[in-house]
Amino acid sequence: MIDLTIQTEGLARAVARAKERRIIIPTFKQQRDPRLIPSAISAKLKKVGLWDVNPLNLFRITWHNEPIASGGGFGTVNFLEFPKELTGVSARIVAPVGKWFPTGAHKVGAAFGCLVPRLVTGQFDPTAQKAVWPSTGNYCRGGAYDSALLGCQSIAILPEGMSQERFTWLASVAGETIKTPGSESNVKEIFDKCWELRRSGQELFIFNQFEEFGNYLWHYEITGAAMAEVLQQIMGPHDQYRGVISSTGSAGTIACGDYLKAKFPSSKIVASEALQCPTLLNNGFGAHRIEGIGDKHVPWIHNIKNTDMVVAIDDEAPVSVVRLFNEPAGQKYLVNQGVPLALVNQLEWLGISGVSNLLSAIKFAKYYELGEHDVVMTILTDSMEMYQSRLRELTAERGEFTEKEAIAVYHRYLLGQTLDHTQELGYYDRKRIHNLKYFTWVEQQGRTYNEIQAQWYDDQYWTNIHGNVDEIDALIDEFNAKTGLLKEL
């Protein structure tokens, strides 16, 4: 599934580029457990900012970064736990925090998972090819950043309607930024631009997160392990892990559920999407405002057969809740309702999709009537650092956020979250969703009928991907040995 065929000439040029730019590549195992990172590299990072375009920051593509903007080391996984005073449910809802990755979003890891296997095999030649990153936002930011760290030229592709913060930052990092028509749900237009680039005659390598299994593998191996680490840290003898909730997006992040279900076989995997574009729930389509999750198709790398539930969130809910979490009147009201001040001060760690994930987790807890010893995982992929312009736009559109509005939002969307727009998936429900892949991937994107059948009927299809980690790490070690840079530390 992940092609690791060596291209000798491309590999030689990639090694030469890495040696010239002083680039050492971390292994998956080091990103999973930073204690394996050479101490000399950890010491050098003390002088490097979290977002600096410095090759050493490849080693900060981990959930274990110290939560500071510059000079941080490594520690336990950054996460938040949301109390009943905020969620209205007794279940423990816990979420790793993506804000403390370079670029402020965990997608920099997915991009690494796609790029590095191609680089260390020589399939991608950084001296001759441009890396193309099709995305609805954070993935192309992560890809452009990884490209810069690895000495590659990049092209970032994202919809023109995404938040201004993304475009402003990309202008300083990406070689070229292409804006496609529409906004969050206009993924096909991104794919169409990729085909246009393929036909242009340019030397390109398109890292399509929706079909690159490096995305799936990175989240299975790194994000899944990080969540398991959090569970081990917080669960008492009477606690039980019940399931993980993730917006589908590119279907990379939700791969963490496959990892957790292997460890906790009775646990659930819940896919969340926008009600205004209910692709999984109702074969639907439309436009919505939950930035960063993509839709109107089923990603090639989504293991639908292992997904247990679909939840849809009205996009007005996260849009309103981010105001509650970030405007002074909202924060004051939350404190008055018993939400700890320390947590209120950290709620800006939830971006719009993070709030949507939290609301989906509340639905899940209510649906299964979970109690105080039940643990639910979700994920905060980025933070409001990406969306300050959206807050300003909402104030201009709706006026100042008042205490009256805080009361309404808190009781309607948090405590008042209902069980509507949820579906437990049976065998044929899953197969219905899986079959939707045909129209995007076989008819439009050149995948084969045999492979889409294998994804459903071959029990080894997905587990075989997991076995690629050791082979990729061995190739990374060989690559680093050829540059000789580790010996110079």
N, C-alpha and C positions, 0 to 999 in steps of 0.2 A: 504493500500500500504506500509506503514511503520509499521512493526510489533512491537507493544508495549506491548506484553504479558510479564508479570512479571515472572521471574524464581527466586524463593525465595532464594535458596541456593547460586546461582551465585551472586545475588544481595548482600547478606550478606557478601560474601567474597570480593566483589568489594568495599563495604563501609569500611570494615576493612582495605583494602589496601590503600584507599584514606585517612583514618584517620591516618594510620601509616606514609604515605608520606606527610602529611599536604597539601592535594590537595582539593581545592575548585573549583567547576565547574561553569563557567559563563552560564547564560541563553542566548538563542537566542536574547531575548529582550535587554540584556545588550550588546551583541556584535553589535546589531543594533544601540543602543543609549548608549554609554559609560557613559553618565551622571547618569545612573542608577546603576553604579558600586559603591560599598561601598567606601567611602572616605579613609578608612584605607588601602584598597588594592591599590588605586591610589597612596597613599603616599609611600607605600612599593616599588612600581614600580620605584620610583625615583632613586633607587639603583640597578636597574636591566637592563642589556643590552638587546637590542631588540631580539637578537638571543640566549640569555642565556637559557640553559636547566634548567629552573626554573618554577615550576607549576604556579606561578603568571602570567607568560606570556600567559596562556590560556586566560586571560582578554585582551590581545593585539591582539587577533584574531578578528580584526575589521578594517574597512576602515578609522577609525578616529584617527589613531596613529599620534602623533607629528613626523614629518619627521627628526628624529635624531637617531643615532645608539644606544644611551644608555640614560636611565633616563627620557625618554619622557613621557608626559602626553597625553591628548586627546583633539582633536579640531574638525574642520570641515573635511570633506572628502578630501583626497589628490587627486588632479586631474590636468591635463594639458589641455589647449586649444590651438589648432594648427591654426595659422593665414593663410590667403590667400597666403602670401609670401612663405610659406612652402608647402601648399597643392595644390595651383593653383585653388581653388574653393572658392566661396564667403560664402558658408555655414559654420556655426560654428561647428567644429568637436572637441568634448570634450571627455576625457577619464580618469576615475579613475585610480590611480597608485597602482600597487600591490607590488612595491619594499619595502614599509614600513610595511609589515607584518613580523612577525617572520619567518625565513628561506628565506626572500626576495621574496616570491611568495604567491599569494592569495590562492593557493591550500591547504594551511594549514587550511583554513576555510572549504573547501569541506571535508577534512579528518575528521575534528571535527564533521561535520554534519553526517558523516557515523558512526563514532565510538561512540559518546556520547549516542545516543539513545539505542544502544546495551549495553552500560555499565550501564546506570542507570535503565535498566530493568533486569539486571542480565543475559541477553542472552550471553554476552561476559564476561568471567571470567578471569580477568587479572592475577590471581594467578596460573592458570592452562593452559591457552591458549596463543598462540602467535598470534599477529595481523599481517595479511599478506596484503601487500599493492601493488597490481599490477598496473603498471603505465608506461607511457613513460617519466617520469622525475620528475616533481615537486610534483605530488600527493604522490608518495612514500616518497619523502623528507618530505612533510607535515605530512604524516601518521607516519613515524618513529619519527618525532619530537613530535607530539601529544602523541604517545605511551610512549615516554620517560617522558614527563610531567605528564602523568597519571599512571606511574609506570608499564607499560606493556612491555613485550618482543615483538620485531617486526622483520618481514622479509620484506625487500624492494625488489621488482622485477622491473627491467627496462632493456631496450635493451642495448646491449654492445656498440652500436655506439653513445650513447648520450654523451654530453659534459663532459669533465673530472672533471669540478667543482662539478658536482652532485656526482660522485663517491667519490671524496676526502672528501667531507663533510659527506656523508652517513657513511663513515668508522668510524666516531667519534660518531655517533648517533644510527644508526640501529644495532640491534643485529646480523643480517645477511643480506648480499646483494647478490642477485642472478642476474647474467647477462644473458639475453636471446639473441638468435641470431638476427642479423639485427639491424635496427635503428628505426627512428621515425614511419614508417608505419607498423612495424611488431607487430601488436597488437595480432593477433591470437597466435603467439608464446608465448606471455605472458599468455593468457588464457590456453594454453596447459600446461604450467608450473603449473598453479593453479590446474588443474586436477591431475597432477602428485603429487602435495603436498597433495591433498585430499586423494589420494590412499596410501599415505606413512604411515598412521597410527598415525601421529603426532597430538597433540591437537592444532588445528588451528581454527581461524576465518578469513575468507577471505573477506576483505572489497573491493569489486570490484566497483570502482568508476563509471564504465560504466553502472551498473545496480542498484546500491544502491540509493534509492530515497532520502536519507539524503543529498546526494550531490546536487540533484536538489533543495531540499527544502532550504538548506542553501543559495544557490545563489538567489533563488526566494525571500526569506525573508530578507537577509542581503545585497547582492549585488544590488538587485533590489531597495531596499529602499535607499541605498547609492546613486544610480544614480538619483533617484527621488529627493533626497536632493540637489544634484548638480544642477539639472534643476531648482529647486525652487530658488536656490541662484543666478543663472546667467541669467535666462530668463527675458527679458523685456516685456512690455505689448503687443508688436507687434510680439514677437517671437513665433515660433511654433516648438514643438518637433516632429521630423519626423520618427525616428527609431533608433534601436540599431544594431550594427554589432559585431559578435563574431565568431571566429573560433569554429568549432563544438567540437573538442576534445572529452571529455567524455560527453559533452552536459549538464554539470552542469552549467557553466557560462551563457550559452544562456537562461537558465531559467529566468534570470533577465528580458528578453524581455516579458515573460508572465506577470510578475508583472507590467511592464511599460505599456503594452498594455491594462491591466485592468484599468489603470488610464487615458491612452490616446488611446482610441479605434481605432483611425484612423492611429496610428503609425505602423511601419513595424518592423519585426524581420528578420534579414539577417544572414544566415549561410555562413561562409567562410571556404574554404579548399584550399589545394595545387593543382595547375593545374596538377602536375605530378602524383596526386592520386585523380582523380575527382569522388569520390564515389557517392556523392549526385548529382552532375551535370550530370554524364554520366555513372553511375553504374560501374565506373572505378576502377583501382588499379595501384599500382606502388610505387616507393620510392621517397622521397623528403627530403628537408633540413630545413623545418620550424619546429624547435624542439618544442615539447610540445603539439601538437594538435592531434596526433593519428588519425587513419583512417582505410580504407579498411573494414569498417563495419559501421552500424548505431547504435549508443548507445541505449540501452533499454530505458533510461530515457529522450530521446529527444522527445519533444512534436512536432512532425513533422506537425501535423494538424494546428498548430499555426504559422508555419514558412512561410514567404512571398517571400523570394528570396534566391537564392544560388549564391555565387560569388566565382570564383577560381582565385588564384594568382600564377603566375609563381614564383617558389621558388628562382630564380635568383634575383628577384626584392628585397625582404627583405634582402637577403644576401648582395647585393650591397649597399642597403640603410643603413644598420647598419655600413658599412664602412664610408659612407658619414657622418653619425651622430657622429661617434666616432674617426675618424682620423683627425689630425690637419688641413690638406688641405681641407677636407670636411667641417669642422666647420667654417674655415675662409671664404670659399666660401658662405656658408649659410648666414653669417653675411653680406657679401657684397651684397647679394640679398635682404637684408632688414629684415631677420629673427632676432628678438630681441636676443641680446647676452644672456640675462637671460634664455631664452628658449633653446638656443643652448647648454648652460651649463647643461641643464636638459634632453637632448635627450638620455643620457645614461640610463634614466629611462625606455626606451623602449627595451625590449628583442626582439628576432627575431620574435616571434609570435605577439608581440605588433606592430612591424612595419608592419607585414602582415595585422593586423586588421586596421591599419591606412590607408593602401593602399586600402583595401576593402571599407572603409568608403568614400574615395575619389571617387571610382567607383560609390557607391550608390548615392553620391551627384550629380555626373555628370549625372547618369542615369535619375534621377528625376528632373534635372535642378533646383536644390535648390539654393536659394539666401541667402542674408545676414541675414535674419530674421528666417532662418531655422536652427534648432539645431539637430545635429547627435551625438549619443553616440557610443563610442566603449570602449575597455578596454585594459589596459596594465597589463598583468598577472604577468610578472616578469621584470627583467632589465638585462642590459649587465653584471652585476655582475656574472651572470651564464654562460657567453659566452666569457670571455676574451681569453680563449684558442682558440676559433674559429677565433677571430681577428688575433691572431698570426699565425694560420694555413693559413688564407687567404693571409696574407703578405708573408709567405714563398712560397705559391703556385703562387701568382700573382704579387708579387713585391710591392713596396711602392705605397700607394694611393696618386695620384698626383692631382693637380688642374684640369688638363685635364679630368681625370676620374671623378672628382667631378662634373664638368660641364655636362658630359654625363649622369651620374646617376640622377642628379637633374632634368634635362629636360626630360629624358626618363621615369623614374619611378614615379616621383612626379608630376611635371607639365604636363607630357605627358601621364599620366594614361588614358587608353581607356576603352570602354564599352564592350570589348570582354570578353567572358567567364562569362556572367551573365545570369540568368534566373529568371524571375518572375514566381512564382509557382501558377498554378491553382489547382483546387480540385484534379484532377487526377494526376497532377505532384506530389503533396504532397503524394497522396496514393501510387504512384510508389515508392517513397523513403521509406515511412513507410513499405511497403511490403518487403523491403530488410532486415528488422529486422528478418524476419522468418528464414533466412538461418543461421544467427549467433545464435539467441537466442532460437528458438524452436528446430532446428535441432541439434545444437551443445551444447547449454548451459542449456538445461532442462526447459526452460520456456514453457508455455502452449499455445495452439492454442486459447483457450477461452480468455486468457488475452491479446494476441496481437490484437484480435478482439475488446476487450473492450477498449483498448487504442485508437482505431479509432472511434468506434461507440458510446461509453458511454460518454455523455457530462459531467458527474460528475467525470470521472476517474481522471483527472488532478487537478480539483478544490478540490477534497477530500484530496489530499496530502497537500494542503495549510493549511487545518484545523488542521494538526498535531502539529503545533508550540506551541499552548497553552498547549496541553497535554504533550509535551516533556518538556516544561519549568516547568510545575508542577512537573514532575518526577525529574527534576534536583533540584528543590527546596526541594523536599522530601529527595533526596539523600544527599544534603548538610546538611539538618537538622539532618539526622542520624549520620553524622560524628561529628556534634557539633562544627565544626571549625569556623563557622561564628560568633558564640557567643564569641569566644576567641580573636577576632580581637581588 
